[in-house]
Amino acid sequence: MNRTTIYPTILLLVMIIMLPAQIYGQQNGKVDFRNDKTGWNTGTKSENKVGGNLKVPTTSMPNVGLQYIDSLGNKGLASDKNFFRQDKFLGNEINRYSGRYQLRYGQLIIPTLLIGTGLIGIESDWLKYQNREIRDELQEDIDRKATFDDFSQYVPMAAVYGLNLAGIKGKNNFRDRTMILATSYLVMGVTVESLKNITRVERPDGSSRNSFPSGHTATAFMGAEFLWQEYKDVSPWIGVAGYSVAAGTGFFRMYNNRHWLTDVMAGAGIGILSTKMAYWAYPYIQKKLFGRTRLKNVAAMPFYSNEGKGLSCMITF
């Protein structure tokens, strides 16, 4: 490998190598009780002490989840303070849902490092030197520019809707994921434009003074994180593909002499963080806009069948 390609190749590899840490940090607290419409599974077998031998029937009702509680032979359990904390009991599932978009500080490490490195690069002589070296290496043998980055920035976010149209369902329904995407795009756009106007960094090609951070890269990584969040429970490779496209977008911003390395790194961090913030904030946004949370309406009634007697609990989302 010659010197012309070694620096951008290292950059691309570093961005992709960071993915396992990103994936590992988000696997904790995974909730896997979903159906196509609501994100909740309605066909699982109860494994708690109460009603452990009863199978929950599947239902075609789109917004209802049912759990059965065997009320015979278990008197006094309801008064036990640990009763409602049993794993896979409905009450525990409700508590776990509140953590579905929970803020975990470990998820801030990668975007914070990327943004921080980019900001330091505005004043750091060493990072400025690295920026120029990479720019010079990339521009040595370039005969024509590529327009890949103008389109690839939108590929990861578009893939979310494309996969849903193909029948591969993600975490959220159309309304929810669109609200999340709109929130992340708003956060990303305001942040990028504000920093461009504040920092006034000159582009590598000298065309203007709005180089920092890279908006194309921020958009691409925002979409890659959006794709990862929606499909990490389906297949982690879908998210890896999205991040690979985003890394390629960042590379071509430098290849086309439109951005410095530190611009691209900061843009990537802003994009990732914007999507994370949108997911964390969405439960509050949903409550404000639609007047209720998914778990507000709960009803319970006794039941009797050949399999036993007990209590049926219905939750409307």
C-alpha positions as CSV (number, residue, x, y, z in Angstrom):
1,M,0.0,0.0,0.0
2,N,1.5,3.3,-1.0
3,R,1.5,6.5,1.0
4,T,-1.4,8.0,-1.0
5,T,-3.9,5.5,0.4
6,I,-2.4,4.5,3.8
7,Y,-3.9,7.5,5.8
8,P,-7.5,7.3,4.6
9,T,-7.4,3.6,4.9
10,I,-6.3,3.8,8.5
11,L,-9.1,6.3,9.1
12,L,-11.7,4.0,7.6
13,L,-10.5,1.0,9.6
14,V,-10.5,2.9,12.8
15,M,-14.1,4.0,12.3
16,I,-15.2,0.5,11.6
17,I,-13.1,-1.0,14.4
18,M,-14.9,1.2,16.9
19,L,-18.2,-0.5,16.1
20,P,-17.7,-3.5,18.5
21,A,-17.4,-1.1,21.4
22,Q,-20.4,0.8,20.2
23,I,-22.4,-2.4,19.8
24,Y,-21.2,-3.8,23.2
25,G,-22.2,-0.7,25.0
26,Q,-25.8,-0.8,23.7
27,Q,-26.5,-4.5,24.1
28,N,-26.9,-4.1,27.8
29,G,-30.6,-3.9,28.9
30,K,-31.8,-5.3,25.6
31,V,-35.6,-5.8,25.6
32,D,-37.0,-8.4,23.3
33,F,-40.7,-8.4,23.6
34,R,-41.9,-7.1,20.3
35,N,-44.5,-7.6,17.6
36,D,-44.9,-5.9,14.2
37,K,-47.1,-3.1,15.3
38,T,-46.3,-2.2,18.9
39,G,-42.9,-3.6,19.6
40,W,-44.3,-6.0,22.2
41,N,-44.5,-9.8,22.1
42,T,-47.9,-11.3,22.7
43,G,-47.1,-15.0,22.3
44,T,-44.6,-15.9,25.0
45,K,-44.9,-18.5,27.8
46,S,-44.9,-17.2,31.3
47,E,-42.0,-18.5,33.4
48,N,-42.6,-16.8,36.7
49,K,-43.8,-18.6,39.8
50,V,-47.3,-17.4,39.3
51,G,-49.1,-19.0,36.3
52,G,-45.8,-20.7,35.3
53,N,-47.7,-23.5,33.6
54,L,-50.0,-21.4,31.5
55,K,-49.2,-20.4,28.0
56,V,-50.2,-17.0,26.8
57,P,-52.1,-17.3,23.5
58,T,-51.1,-15.2,20.6
59,T,-53.6,-12.5,19.6
60,S,-54.3,-10.5,16.4
61,M,-55.3,-7.5,18.4
62,P,-52.6,-5.0,17.5
63,N,-52.2,-2.9,20.6
64,V,-52.9,-5.4,23.4
65,G,-50.5,-7.5,25.4
66,L,-51.9,-10.2,27.8
67,Q,-50.3,-12.0,30.8
68,Y,-52.1,-14.6,32.9
69,I,-51.7,-15.0,36.6
70,D,-52.7,-18.2,38.3
71,S,-54.5,-17.1,41.5
72,L,-55.0,-20.5,43.0
73,G,-52.6,-21.9,45.6
74,N,-50.6,-18.7,45.7
75,K,-52.4,-16.7,48.4
76,G,-50.3,-14.1,50.1
77,L,-47.8,-13.7,47.2
78,A,-49.3,-10.4,46.1
79,S,-48.3,-8.9,49.5
80,D,-44.7,-10.0,49.1
81,K,-42.7,-6.9,48.2
82,N,-40.6,-9.0,45.8
83,F,-43.6,-10.5,44.0
84,F,-43.8,-7.8,41.4
85,R,-40.1,-7.9,40.8
86,Q,-39.9,-11.4,39.5
87,D,-38.2,-11.7,36.1
88,K,-40.5,-11.9,33.1
89,F,-43.5,-11.0,35.2
90,L,-45.7,-8.4,33.6
91,G,-45.0,-5.8,36.2
92,N,-41.3,-6.2,35.6
93,E,-41.8,-5.9,31.8
94,I,-43.5,-2.5,32.5
95,N,-40.5,-1.4,34.5
96,R,-38.1,-2.6,31.8
97,Y,-40.0,-0.7,29.2
98,S,-39.2,2.6,31.0
99,G,-35.5,1.7,30.4
100,R,-35.9,1.0,26.7
101,Y,-34.5,4.4,25.9
102,Q,-32.6,4.8,29.1
103,L,-29.5,7.0,29.1
104,R,-26.3,5.0,29.7
105,Y,-23.2,7.0,30.1
106,G,-21.0,4.4,28.5
107,Q,-22.7,5.2,25.2
108,L,-21.3,8.7,25.3
109,I,-17.6,7.6,25.2
110,I,-17.2,7.2,21.4
111,P,-19.1,10.3,20.2
112,T,-17.5,12.5,23.0
113,L,-14.0,11.4,21.9
114,L,-14.8,12.1,18.3
115,I,-16.3,15.5,19.0
116,G,-13.6,16.4,21.5
117,T,-10.8,15.5,19.0
118,G,-12.4,17.6,16.4
119,L,-12.7,20.6,18.7
120,I,-9.1,20.2,19.8
121,G,-8.0,20.1,16.2
122,I,-9.2,23.7,15.6
123,E,-6.3,25.0,17.7
124,S,-3.8,22.0,18.0
125,D,-0.8,22.5,15.7
126,W,-0.1,18.8,15.7
127,L,-3.6,17.9,14.5
128,K,-3.5,20.7,12.0
129,Y,-0.3,19.2,10.6
130,Q,-2.0,15.8,10.4
131,N,-4.9,17.4,8.6
132,R,-2.6,18.9,6.0
133,E,-0.6,15.7,5.6
134,I,-3.7,13.6,4.9
135,R,-5.1,16.3,2.5
136,D,-1.8,16.3,0.6
137,E,-1.6,12.6,0.3
138,L,-5.2,12.3,-0.9
139,Q,-4.8,15.1,-3.5
140,E,-1.5,13.8,-5.1
141,D,-3.0,11.5,-7.7
142,I,-6.6,12.6,-7.9
143,D,-7.8,13.3,-11.5
144,R,-11.5,13.7,-10.8
145,K,-13.8,14.1,-7.9
146,A,-16.5,11.6,-6.8
147,T,-20.0,12.6,-5.9
148,F,-20.7,9.4,-3.8
149,D,-20.9,11.4,-0.6
150,D,-23.7,13.6,-1.8
151,F,-26.0,10.5,-1.9
152,S,-24.5,8.1,0.5
153,Q,-25.2,10.4,3.5
154,Y,-28.9,9.6,3.2
155,V,-28.5,5.8,2.6
156,P,-28.5,4.6,6.2
157,M,-31.6,6.5,7.2
158,A,-33.4,5.5,4.0
159,A,-32.5,1.9,4.6
160,V,-34.7,1.9,7.8
161,Y,-37.8,2.7,5.7
162,G,-36.7,0.4,2.9
163,L,-36.3,-2.6,5.2
164,N,-39.7,-1.9,6.7
165,L,-41.3,-1.8,3.3
166,A,-39.6,-5.1,2.5
167,G,-41.3,-6.7,5.5
168,I,-38.3,-6.6,7.9
169,K,-39.7,-4.8,10.9
170,G,-37.6,-2.7,13.2
171,K,-38.0,-1.6,16.8
172,N,-40.6,1.1,16.2
173,N,-43.7,1.7,14.1
174,F,-43.8,4.4,11.4
175,R,-44.9,7.2,13.6
176,D,-42.4,6.6,16.3
177,R,-39.4,6.1,14.1
178,T,-40.3,9.2,12.1
179,M,-40.6,11.3,15.2
180,I,-37.3,10.0,16.4
181,L,-35.6,10.7,13.1
182,A,-37.0,14.2,12.9
183,T,-35.8,15.0,16.4
184,S,-32.3,13.7,15.7
185,Y,-32.1,15.6,12.4
186,L,-33.2,18.8,14.2
187,V,-30.5,18.3,16.9
188,M,-27.8,17.5,14.4
189,G,-28.7,20.3,12.0
190,V,-28.8,23.0,14.7
191,T,-25.5,21.8,16.2
192,V,-23.7,21.6,12.9
193,E,-24.8,25.0,11.6
194,S,-24.1,26.6,14.9
195,L,-20.6,25.3,15.0
196,K,-19.9,26.2,11.4
197,N,-20.9,29.8,12.1
198,I,-18.9,30.0,15.3
199,T,-15.7,28.3,14.3
200,R,-15.3,29.7,10.8
201,V,-12.7,27.1,9.8
202,E,-11.6,27.3,6.2
203,R,-12.2,24.4,3.9
204,P,-9.2,22.5,2.4
205,D,-10.1,23.7,-1.1
206,G,-10.3,27.3,0.2
207,S,-13.8,27.8,-1.1
208,S,-15.4,29.0,2.1
209,R,-15.0,29.2,5.9
210,N,-17.6,26.7,7.1
211,S,-15.6,23.5,7.1
212,F,-16.0,22.5,10.8
213,P,-17.8,20.1,11.3
214,S,-18.7,18.0,8.3
215,G,-22.5,18.1,7.7
216,H,-22.5,15.3,5.2
217,T,-20.6,13.0,7.7
218,A,-22.9,14.1,10.6
219,T,-26.0,13.2,8.5
220,A,-24.5,9.8,7.5
221,F,-23.6,8.8,11.1
222,M,-26.9,10.1,12.4
223,G,-28.6,7.7,9.9
224,A,-26.2,4.9,10.7
225,E,-27.0,5.1,14.5
226,F,-30.7,5.3,13.6
227,L,-30.4,2.2,11.5
228,W,-28.4,0.4,14.3
229,Q,-31.0,1.3,17.0
230,E,-33.9,0.1,14.9
231,Y,-32.4,-3.2,13.8
232,K,-29.8,-4.2,16.4
233,D,-32.2,-6.9,17.7
234,V,-32.8,-8.2,14.1
235,S,-29.2,-8.4,13.0
236,P,-26.1,-6.4,14.2
237,W,-24.7,-6.6,10.6
238,I,-27.4,-4.3,9.4
239,G,-26.0,-1.6,11.7
240,V,-22.4,-2.5,10.7
241,A,-23.3,-2.0,7.1
242,G,-24.8,1.4,7.9
243,Y,-21.7,2.5,9.8
244,S,-19.5,1.3,6.9
245,V,-21.5,3.5,4.5
246,A,-21.2,6.4,6.9
247,A,-17.4,5.9,7.2
248,G,-17.2,5.9,3.4
249,T,-19.1,9.2,3.3
250,G,-16.5,10.7,5.7
251,F,-13.7,9.4,3.6
252,F,-15.0,10.9,0.4
253,R,-15.5,14.3,2.0
254,M,-11.7,14.3,2.5
255,Y,-11.1,12.7,-0.9
256,N,-13.1,15.5,-2.6
257,N,-11.0,18.1,-0.6
258,R,-14.1,19.5,1.1
259,H,-13.2,18.6,4.7
260,W,-10.3,18.0,7.1
261,L,-9.9,14.8,9.1
262,T,-11.0,16.6,12.3
263,D,-14.1,18.0,10.5
264,V,-15.1,14.4,9.7
265,M,-14.4,13.1,13.2
266,A,-16.5,15.8,14.8
267,G,-19.3,15.3,12.3
268,A,-19.4,11.6,13.1
269,G,-19.6,12.2,16.8
270,I,-22.4,14.8,16.4
271,G,-24.4,12.5,14.2
272,I,-24.2,9.5,16.6
273,L,-24.9,11.7,19.6
274,S,-27.9,13.4,18.0
275,T,-29.6,10.1,17.4
276,K,-28.9,8.9,20.9
277,M,-30.4,12.1,22.3
278,A,-33.5,11.6,20.2
279,Y,-34.1,8.1,21.5
280,W,-33.5,9.2,25.1
281,A,-35.9,12.2,24.7
282,Y,-38.6,10.4,22.8
283,P,-40.6,9.1,25.7
284,Y,-41.0,12.6,27.0
285,I,-41.8,14.0,23.5
286,Q,-44.4,11.3,23.0
287,K,-46.1,12.1,26.3
288,K,-46.2,15.8,25.5
289,L,-47.4,15.5,21.9
290,F,-49.8,12.6,22.3
291,G,-50.9,13.1,25.9
292,R,-50.1,9.6,27.2
293,T,-47.4,7.0,27.4
294,R,-47.7,3.5,26.0
295,L,-48.4,2.0,29.4
296,K,-51.1,4.3,30.7
297,N,-54.2,2.2,30.1
298,V,-54.2,-1.0,32.2
299,A,-57.2,-3.2,32.9
300,A,-57.5,-6.6,34.8
301,M,-60.3,-9.2,35.0
302,P,-60.7,-12.7,36.3
303,F,-60.9,-15.6,33.9
304,Y,-62.0,-19.3,34.0
305,S,-61.1,-22.0,31.5
306,N,-60.3,-25.7,31.4
307,E,-56.7,-24.9,32.0
308,G,-57.3,-23.1,35.3
309,K,-58.6,-20.0,37.0
310,G,-56.8,-16.8,37.4
311,L,-56.6,-13.1,36.4
312,S,-56.2,-11.6,32.9
313,C,-54.4,-8.4,32.6
314,M,-54.8,-6.2,29.5
315,I,-52.6,-3.2,28.6
316,T,-53.5,-0.8,25.8
317,F,-50.5,1.0,24.2
